């Protein structure tokens, strides 16, 4: 896997909105976050645009992403938010300039669609907080360890006072990380960006979905072969679960999925649509200890 250079003070960051629209409050929060990290923000044209549930028309968002990828003066590409719309840009964007000059692409939720394409191309990218997120000590510590240090981040830090992740199926797994938002993982089945999990630890998070819908998406991944050969399952936070009269508990749904695959699995790691949001590098080798409820990065994510 090609790794981007580590972040450092003075690096220029393209702040773009490849998916949903961004409020002015989010824009100002992102600018403040870059300043706190010593990074120089470059605001994309899509940052303040809106077209229904997109941050401007596809052509504008694609131009922002393409420009950030190709511009030699840009060092990092950071999505301002998720929402929906990133996968619509895939046919319009040429990612090959990143093969000659890798750059860190950071974001989560809908940005999963971009991560999967980069992973298939052999590039490390980062499932991590958006820049306007209310930053906790855990979020900040993990972000800095993964992106600012050209050394293995080691065991990722649990939030202070948090409950220990639940062991769904005991065991230890080692392999590169792949995954992201469950809705996007299932939506990309049958597309050029579809996830492949052979020999990998799959990490998954979701928000606003009932248990039966999570069950359906996991079943789709399994039947499509997207989970074939996976060695471990690292489930993050499944938040804002809507009530449904005949639903099953989320832990039961996820435990069943792990048992069908017969691989080590944990639930409740701090990543996803939560304040404590780990930065997870796709394509970097990790170790999942399901009994201990820990995830350890075994290699550096940046050069």
C-alpha positions as CSV (number, residue, x, y, z in Angstrom):
1,X,0.0,0.0,0.0
2,X,1.2,3.5,-0.8
3,X,1.3,5.7,2.2
4,X,1.0,9.5,2.2
5,X,3.5,11.7,4.0
6,X,2.7,12.4,7.6
7,X,0.9,15.6,8.6
8,X,3.0,18.5,10.0
9,X,2.6,22.2,10.7
10,X,2.2,24.2,7.5
11,X,0.7,21.4,5.4
12,X,-2.0,22.7,3.1
13,X,-5.4,21.0,3.5
14,X,-8.2,21.1,0.9
15,X,-11.5,21.3,2.8
16,X,-14.1,20.0,0.4
17,X,-17.7,18.8,0.5
18,X,-18.0,15.8,-1.9
19,X,-21.4,14.7,-0.4
20,X,-24.0,16.7,1.7
21,X,-24.2,20.4,2.2
22,X,-22.3,22.2,5.0
23,X,-23.5,24.9,7.3
24,X,-21.5,28.0,7.9
25,X,-21.0,26.8,11.5
26,X,-19.4,23.7,10.2
27,X,-17.1,25.7,7.9
28,X,-15.9,27.9,10.7
29,X,-15.4,24.9,13.0
30,X,-13.3,23.2,10.3
31,X,-11.1,26.3,9.9
32,X,-10.6,26.5,13.6
33,X,-9.7,22.8,13.8
34,X,-7.1,23.2,11.1
35,X,-5.6,26.2,12.9
36,X,-5.4,24.2,16.1
37,X,-3.5,21.5,14.2
38,X,-1.2,24.0,12.6
39,X,-2.5,23.2,9.1
40,X,-3.3,25.7,6.4
41,X,-6.9,25.3,5.1
42,X,-7.8,25.8,1.5
43,X,-11.6,26.0,1.2
44,X,-13.2,24.3,-1.8
45,X,-15.9,25.9,-3.9
46,X,-18.4,23.3,-2.8
47,X,-18.0,24.2,0.9
48,X,-20.8,26.8,0.9
49,X,-22.9,25.5,-1.9
50,X,-26.2,23.6,-1.7
51,X,-28.4,21.8,-4.3
52,X,-31.1,19.9,-2.4
53,X,-29.2,17.3,-0.3
54,X,-25.9,17.8,-2.1
55,X,-23.2,20.5,-1.5
56,X,-23.8,21.8,-5.0
57,X,-24.1,20.0,-8.3
58,X,-22.1,16.8,-9.0
59,X,-19.8,18.7,-11.5
60,X,-18.8,21.2,-8.8
61,X,-18.2,18.7,-6.1
62,X,-16.2,16.5,-8.6
63,X,-14.1,19.5,-9.7
64,X,-13.3,20.3,-6.1
65,X,-12.2,16.7,-5.4
66,X,-10.3,16.4,-8.7
67,X,-8.6,19.7,-8.0
68,X,-7.5,18.7,-4.5
69,X,-6.1,15.4,-5.8
70,X,-4.2,16.9,-8.7
71,X,-3.0,20.2,-7.2
72,X,0.7,19.8,-6.2
73,X,0.2,22.6,-3.6
74,X,-2.3,20.5,-1.7
75,X,-1.0,18.0,0.8
76,X,-4.2,16.7,2.4
77,X,-7.9,16.2,1.3
78,X,-10.3,16.4,4.2
79,X,-14.1,16.0,3.7
80,X,-16.1,18.6,5.6
81,X,-19.0,16.1,6.2
82,X,-20.7,12.9,4.9
83,X,-24.4,12.8,4.1
84,X,-24.9,11.4,0.6
85,X,-23.4,11.9,-2.8
86,X,-19.7,10.9,-2.8
87,X,-20.3,7.7,-4.9
88,X,-22.0,9.8,-7.6
89,X,-18.6,11.4,-8.3
90,X,-16.7,8.2,-8.8
91,X,-17.1,8.1,-12.7
92,X,-16.1,11.7,-12.9
93,X,-12.8,11.7,-10.9
94,X,-9.4,10.4,-11.9
95,X,-7.6,9.1,-8.8
96,X,-4.4,8.1,-10.6
97,X,-2.4,11.3,-9.7
98,X,-2.4,9.9,-6.1
99,X,-0.3,7.0,-7.3
100,X,2.5,9.4,-8.1
101,X,2.0,11.7,-5.1
102,X,-0.1,10.1,-2.3
103,X,-2.1,12.4,-0.1
104,X,-4.1,11.7,3.0
105,X,-7.8,11.6,2.3
106,X,-9.8,11.9,5.6
107,X,-13.5,11.4,6.3
108,X,-16.1,8.9,7.3
109,X,-19.8,7.9,6.7
110,X,-20.6,8.6,3.0
111,X,-16.9,9.1,2.4
112,X,-16.5,5.4,2.7
113,X,-17.2,5.2,-1.1
114,X,-14.0,7.1,-1.8
115,X,-12.0,5.0,0.7
116,X,-13.0,1.8,-1.0
117,X,-11.8,3.0,-4.4
118,X,-8.5,4.2,-3.0
119,X,-8.0,0.9,-1.2
120,X,-8.5,-1.0,-4.4
121,X,-6.0,1.2,-6.0
122,X,-3.4,0.4,-3.3
123,X,-3.5,3.7,-1.4
124,X,-3.9,4.2,2.3
125,X,-6.7,6.5,3.3
126,X,-8.2,7.5,6.7
127,X,-11.7,6.8,8.1
128,X,-11.7,9.6,10.6
129,X,-13.5,12.6,12.1
130,X,-14.6,15.4,9.9
131,X,-12.8,18.7,10.7
132,X,-15.7,20.5,12.4
133,X,-16.4,17.6,14.8
134,X,-16.4,18.4,18.5
135,X,-13.0,17.0,19.4
136,X,-12.5,14.9,22.5
137,X,-9.1,13.9,24.0
138,X,-9.5,10.4,22.5
139,X,-10.4,11.7,19.1
140,X,-7.5,14.1,19.0
141,X,-5.0,11.7,20.4
142,X,-5.8,9.0,17.9
143,X,-5.8,11.4,15.0
144,X,-2.4,12.8,15.9
145,X,-0.9,9.3,16.5
146,X,-2.1,8.0,13.2
147,X,-1.5,11.0,10.9
148,X,1.3,13.0,12.5
149,X,3.7,10.2,13.4
150,X,5.5,7.9,10.9
151,X,5.5,5.1,13.4
152,X,2.9,2.4,14.3
153,X,0.2,3.9,16.5
154,X,0.0,0.8,18.6
155,X,-3.1,0.0,20.7
156,X,-5.6,2.7,20.0
157,X,-6.8,4.6,23.2
158,X,-10.2,3.9,24.7
159,X,-12.3,6.8,25.8
160,X,-11.9,7.7,29.4
161,X,-14.6,6.0,31.5
162,X,-16.1,4.1,28.5
163,X,-17.5,0.7,28.8
164,X,-15.3,-2.1,27.6
165,X,-16.2,-3.3,24.0
166,X,-18.4,-6.4,24.0
167,X,-16.7,-9.6,22.8
168,X,-19.0,-11.3,20.3
169,X,-16.6,-14.1,19.3
170,X,-13.2,-14.7,21.0
171,X,-9.9,-14.9,19.1
172,X,-7.1,-12.8,17.7
173,X,-7.0,-11.6,14.1
174,X,-4.3,-9.9,12.1
175,X,-4.5,-8.2,8.7
176,X,-5.0,-4.9,6.9
177,X,-8.0,-2.8,7.8
178,X,-10.9,-2.3,5.4
179,X,-14.5,-1.1,6.0
180,X,-16.5,1.9,6.9
181,X,-20.2,2.8,7.0
182,X,-22.4,-0.2,6.6
183,X,-24.9,1.5,4.3
184,X,-22.1,2.5,1.9
185,X,-20.4,-0.9,2.1
186,X,-23.7,-2.5,1.0
187,X,-24.5,0.2,-1.6
188,X,-21.2,-0.4,-3.4
189,X,-21.8,-4.1,-3.9
190,X,-21.6,-4.8,-7.6
191,X,-19.7,-1.6,-8.3
192,X,-16.0,-1.0,-9.1
193,X,-15.6,0.1,-5.6
194,X,-17.0,-3.0,-3.9
195,X,-15.2,-4.1,-0.7
196,X,-13.0,-7.1,-0.8
197,X,-12.1,-8.6,2.6
198,X,-9.8,-11.5,1.9
199,X,-7.2,-11.7,4.7
200,X,-8.5,-8.4,6.2
201,X,-10.1,-7.1,9.5
202,X,-13.4,-5.5,8.5
203,X,-14.5,-2.5,10.6
204,X,-18.1,-1.4,10.4
205,X,-20.2,1.4,11.9
206,X,-23.8,2.7,11.3
207,X,-26.2,5.4,12.4
208,X,-30.0,5.6,12.3
209,X,-30.7,2.0,11.2
210,X,-33.0,-0.5,12.9
211,X,-31.7,-4.0,13.6
212,X,-33.5,-5.7,10.7
213,X,-32.0,-3.2,8.2
214,X,-28.5,-3.9,9.6
215,X,-29.3,-7.6,9.3
216,X,-30.3,-7.1,5.7
217,X,-27.2,-5.1,4.8
218,X,-24.8,-7.6,6.5
219,X,-26.6,-10.4,4.7
220,X,-26.2,-8.6,1.4
221,X,-22.4,-8.3,2.0
222,X,-22.1,-11.9,2.9
223,X,-24.2,-13.2,-0.1
224,X,-22.3,-10.8,-2.5
225,X,-19.0,-12.3,-1.3
226,X,-17.8,-9.0,0.1
227,X,-16.9,-10.6,3.4
228,X,-15.3,-13.7,2.0
229,X,-12.0,-14.4,3.6
230,X,-12.3,-11.8,6.3
231,X,-10.3,-12.6,9.4
232,X,-11.9,-10.4,12.0
233,X,-14.9,-8.0,12.6
234,X,-14.4,-4.8,14.4
235,X,-17.9,-3.2,15.0
236,X,-17.9,0.4,16.1
237,X,-20.9,2.3,17.4
238,X,-24.4,1.7,16.1
239,X,-26.2,4.9,17.2
240,X,-29.6,6.5,17.0
241,X,-31.3,3.2,16.5
242,X,-35.0,3.8,15.6
243,X,-37.7,1.9,17.4
244,X,-39.3,-1.0,15.6
245,X,-41.9,-3.3,17.3
246,X,-40.5,-6.6,16.1
247,X,-36.8,-5.8,16.1
248,X,-34.0,-7.9,17.6
249,X,-31.3,-6.3,19.8
250,X,-28.5,-4.9,17.7
251,X,-25.9,-7.0,19.6
252,X,-27.8,-10.2,18.7
253,X,-27.8,-9.2,15.0
254,X,-24.1,-8.5,15.0
255,X,-23.2,-11.6,17.0
256,X,-25.1,-13.8,14.6
257,X,-23.2,-12.2,11.7
258,X,-19.9,-13.0,13.4
259,X,-20.9,-16.6,14.2
260,X,-21.9,-17.1,10.5
261,X,-18.4,-16.1,9.5
262,X,-16.7,-17.8,12.4
263,X,-14.2,-15.1,13.0
264,X,-13.2,-13.0,16.1
265,X,-15.5,-10.0,16.6
266,X,-16.1,-7.2,19.0
267,X,-18.8,-4.5,19.3
268,X,-18.5,-1.0,20.7
269,X,-15.2,0.3,19.5
270,X,-15.1,4.1,19.5
271,X,-15.5,5.0,15.8
272,X,-18.4,6.1,13.8
273,X,-21.2,8.7,14.4
274,X,-20.0,9.4,18.0
275,X,-17.9,12.1,19.7
276,X,-15.0,9.7,20.4
277,X,-14.1,8.8,16.9
278,X,-10.9,6.9,16.1
279,X,-8.9,7.5,12.9
280,X,-8.6,4.2,11.2
281,X,-6.2,3.8,8.2
282,X,-7.6,1.5,5.5
283,X,-4.9,-0.8,4.2
284,X,-2.7,-0.7,7.3
285,X,-2.0,-3.9,9.1
286,X,-3.7,-4.3,12.5
287,X,-4.4,-6.8,15.3
288,X,-7.8,-7.3,16.8
289,X,-7.9,-9.0,20.2
290,X,-11.6,-9.8,20.6
291,X,-11.2,-11.1,24.2
292,X,-9.4,-7.9,25.3
293,X,-11.6,-5.6,23.1
294,X,-8.6,-3.9,21.6
295,X,-7.4,-2.8,18.2
296,X,-3.7,-2.3,17.6
297,X,-2.1,-0.7,14.5
298,X,1.0,-2.8,13.7
299,X,2.5,-0.5,11.0
300,X,2.8,3.2,10.4
301,X,0.0,4.7,8.4
302,X,2.1,7.5,6.9
303,X,5.6,7.9,5.6
